[in-house]
Amino acid sequence: MKIKLIMLVSLFAFGLALNANAGSLVDTDSDLVPDDFDNCLLLANGPNEGSNQVDSDQDGYGNACDADYDNDALQEVNVQDFAIFLAAFTGGPTTVTDHDGDGSTTTIDFATFLAAFQGPAPQFGPSGLACAGTVPCVP
């Protein structure tokens, strides 16, 4: 009986010790993806959203928060990106311009693009991935 009690107390103490060192994971946008693995830190794009961490151009910034479609050296959203968006909006390929993950480029995606186009630098991201900004970014 004493051995069982000692084993039970020991297991309980061991469990507490493991739990004390576990620490909590930060998830700034509450999308169920920890910041260290989140390719859009300030915009929810986790498993409950259609854009679930999709990064079509593999630059480390998720489609949900990345309107820099051409990944040019300027690393900004400009008229070249608008041309890519316009082509997708009128029937071209929609992989990088689909911000909401619904499979097509629509006016909702245009609102995301326009906010980035008119916004201050940086106009995409931020990303929690260490490789963000390099192609291919494979976490």
N, C-alpha and C positions, 0 to 999 in steps of 0.2 A: 504494500500500500504506500509506504514512504517513497519507494523508488518511482512509482507512478506519479505521485505528487511532485517529486523533484523534477521528473521529466516534463511534466505539464508546465510547471513554473519556468523551467529552462526554455522550453519552446515559446512560451509567451514572451519572455524577456528577449529572446532572439528576434521574434517578430517585431517587437517594439524597436529594437535597435535598427533593423532594416528599414522600418517605416520612418524613423527619425532622419535617416540619411537620404531618403528618396527625393526630397525637394519637390517643388511644384514647377510645372512647365508654364511659360508665359505664352498666352495666345491673345495678342492685342485686339484682333478683329473678331474674336469669338466664333471662328469658323471651324473649330475642332481640329485645326492643324497648328501644332506648336510653331512659334515664330522662327525657330532655327530651321524649319523645313517648309516654311510658307513662302510661296513666290509672289504673294501680294499681301504685305503686312497690314495695310490699312483698309483693305476691302475684302469682305468675306467672300471666299471662293473655295470653300471646303466641300466635304462630301454631301452636304445638303443643298448645294447650288449646282446649276447646270454646268458652270464653268470649272468645276472641280479640279483645280490646280493644273488645267490644261495650259501648255506653253508651246504653241505651234512652231514658233521660230527658234526654240531651244536656246534663248538668251538668258534664262534664269528669271525672267519677269513673266508672270502669268498673263494669259490673254485678257483676263478681267481688268488688268491695270496697265496694259502695255499697248500704246498706240504708235510706238516707233516701229513700224512694220518692216522697214528696209534695213534696220540695224546698221545704219551708216556710221561713219567715224564721228559725225556731229553729235550722235546720241541725243537727238531731240526730235520732236514731232514737227514736221514741216510740210511743204507743198508736195514733196515726193511721196510722203505717207498719205496725203490726201488723194493723190492720183491712184494709189493702190486701193484705198478705201472706195473711191468712186468706181473703179473697175469691178470690185467685188459687189458693190451695191447694185450695179446694173447687170449682174449676172455672171461675173467672173468667179474665180476660186475664193472661198470665204474662210479659209482656215485661220489666218492670223487676224482677220477683221471681225471675227465672231466673238465679241466680248462677253456675251451672256450665256454662251454655250448651247444655244437653241438650234444650231446647225445652219443658220443663214445670217446674212448681214442685213440688218433692218434699221429703222429709225432709232430704235433703242441703242443699237451699237453706235450710231452716228452721234447720239448725245454723249456717249463715253469718249468718242474720238474728239468731238468739239471741245469738251471740257479740258482734255489734255492739250489740244492744239492752242487754246487760248490761255492756258494756265502757265504759271511761272515754272522755271526749271527747278528740279528735274520734272519732266512731264510724264514720267512713267515710274512704276514701282511705288514704294520701295520694296525690295525683296529681302528675305532673311537668309537666302542661300549664299554661301560664301563664293560660289562661282558665278554669281549674277553679273551680267555684262560681257561674258565670254561665250562664244559659240563653238561647240555645243556645251551647254552647262548641264552636266550630269551629276546631280547630288549624290 
